[in-house]
Each structure stands twice: as structure tokens, then as C-alpha cells.
Amino acid sequence: MRLTGMSGPVFLSTSVPRTPVPVDGCAVCAALWQQYRDATDPRRAEFCRSRATDIAVEISRHPHPKRTNR
């Protein structure tokens, strides 16, 4: 007999950072950070929580070369 209905809970594999942490000295991170600030400020025309979430994910996934100690 085949049962239908909902299964157990679904867990997402990627968490969304609450507040992104841009890397100091990275121009891309700085630009994204400004967009994030605009998207999270209700006084701005750019205010959009969905866009802010997208930017937060983009900042957290932005690649940076690994630094080595010399």
C-alpha cells in the first residue's frame, strides 16, 4: 500500500547569514556591503528584504584567495 502525504521536515543545506561579513580590502565585498545596507534600510528606495538576503548569500560565497604566512 502506498501512503501519500507529507514526509518529515526538510532541512536546507545552506544557511543564510544574518549579517554578512565583508572582507576588508575587497572592492567587490565593499560594493556588495553598500547594496546590502541600502536593501536593509526601510528609508531607502532600494529597500527589499528579499534582495538583502540574496546579497548576504553573495557576500558569504564570494571567493577570496587563501592567505599564507610567510
C-alpha positions as CSV (number, residue, x, y, z in Angstrom):
1,M,0.0,0.0,0.0
2,R,1.4,3.4,-1.0
3,L,0.9,6.2,1.6
4,T,0.5,9.8,0.5
5,G,1.0,13.0,2.4
6,M,3.8,15.0,3.8
7,S,7.1,13.4,5.0
8,G,9.3,14.7,7.8
9,P,10.7,18.2,7.9
10,V,13.0,19.5,5.2
11,F,16.4,20.9,6.2
12,L,18.2,23.3,3.9
13,S,21.9,22.6,3.4
14,T,22.9,26.3,3.1
15,S,22.3,28.7,5.9
16,V,21.7,32.3,5.2
17,P,24.0,34.6,7.3
18,R,22.0,37.1,9.4
19,T,24.5,39.9,8.8
20,P,27.2,39.3,6.1
21,V,30.8,39.9,6.9
22,P,32.6,41.6,4.0
23,V,36.4,41.0,3.7
24,D,38.5,44.1,4.4
25,G,40.2,45.5,1.3
26,C,38.0,43.6,-1.2
27,A,36.3,46.1,-3.6
28,V,33.6,43.5,-4.5
29,C,32.7,43.0,-0.9
30,A,32.6,46.7,-0.3
31,A,30.2,47.3,-3.2
32,L,28.0,44.4,-2.1
33,W,28.1,45.7,1.5
34,Q,26.8,49.1,0.3
35,Q,24.0,47.3,-1.6
36,Y,23.2,45.3,1.4
37,R,22.9,48.4,3.6
38,D,20.6,50.1,1.1
39,A,18.4,47.0,0.8
40,T,18.0,46.7,4.6
41,D,17.2,50.4,5.2
42,P,13.4,50.9,5.1
43,R,14.0,54.6,4.4
44,R,15.8,53.9,1.1
45,A,14.1,53.3,-2.3
46,E,16.3,50.2,-2.6
47,F,14.7,48.6,0.5
48,C,13.9,44.9,-0.3
49,R,14.4,42.1,2.3
50,S,14.5,39.5,-0.5
51,R,17.3,41.4,-2.2
52,A,19.1,41.8,1.1
53,T,19.1,38.0,1.6
54,D,20.4,37.5,-1.9
55,I,23.2,39.9,-1.3
56,A,24.1,38.4,2.1
57,V,24.4,35.0,0.4
58,E,26.5,36.5,-2.4
59,I,28.9,38.1,0.2
60,S,29.2,34.9,2.1
61,R,30.0,32.9,-1.1
62,H,32.3,35.5,-2.7
63,P,35.7,33.7,-3.1
64,H,38.9,35.1,-1.8
65,P,42.4,33.7,-2.2
66,K,43.7,31.9,0.9
67,R,46.4,33.9,2.7
68,T,49.6,32.2,3.6
69,N,52.0,33.2,6.3
70,R,55.5,33.9,5.1
